[in-house]
């Protein structure tokens, strides 16, 4: 294959990171070598920008572009390159229904993460993203910034029912599940896929030269649109169905294995 200047896009949780939220040495070496060969590394995640920038720093690749909040923000270092917040009516509808169902609502805006009360859900997420949310009295207060993402957390059956409800509403939003217990809500027109297109334009790279890796439902679009779409061995069925290649899991050197199988890296 032609290996000049590819755009390599990696989901983070379940793809770039192991189940214990670490980066395998094989993954770090593979991405460093790919960058050295002139390929562009982009991280695409539902995580807030503060968290994904820290992960990019751990990779040690200075030019990494990061897509955060499921595509609502694109950053490099501490700079926001592009963003699209939600309309306030849409975020209010999503949060009010979550309250009625006793689900845990989170509002992400820019570099900040807001909650109304601590819970086991926010504590679990804080341990994953490595920073704490800001407590506010009312996520829908007039002084709150516009949301880039609303995240609703709950048990899988509760989230499935909430997802069914919100999909039935005529709201200008895009909804996906990053995992069965996390319902991710962003503005209509926002997704990892649309943000990858923005990143490709910024880098002047054709989508034919896109190689995308993912495992969650919110990765299916980028895997499907890529010149080569790679599903991790631990991927959800929606990703496996659209992938060109299924590699090993995120705990089994899946990224390194795929880059070698594609021919981008030598054995």
Secondary structure, DSSP 8 states (H G I E B T S, - for coil): ---SS-EEEEEIIIIIS-TTS---HHHHHHHHHHHHTT-EEEEE-SS-HHHHHHHHHHHT-TT-EEEEGGGTEEEETTEEEEE----HHHHHHHHHHHHHTT-EEEEEETTEEEESS--HHHHHHHHHHTS--EE-S-TT-TTS---SEEEEE--HHHHHHHHHHHHTS--SEEEEEEETTEEEEEETT-SHHHHHHHHHHHHT--GGGEEEEE-SGGGHHHHHHSSEEEE-TT--HHHHHH-SEE---TTTTHHHHHHHHHTSS--
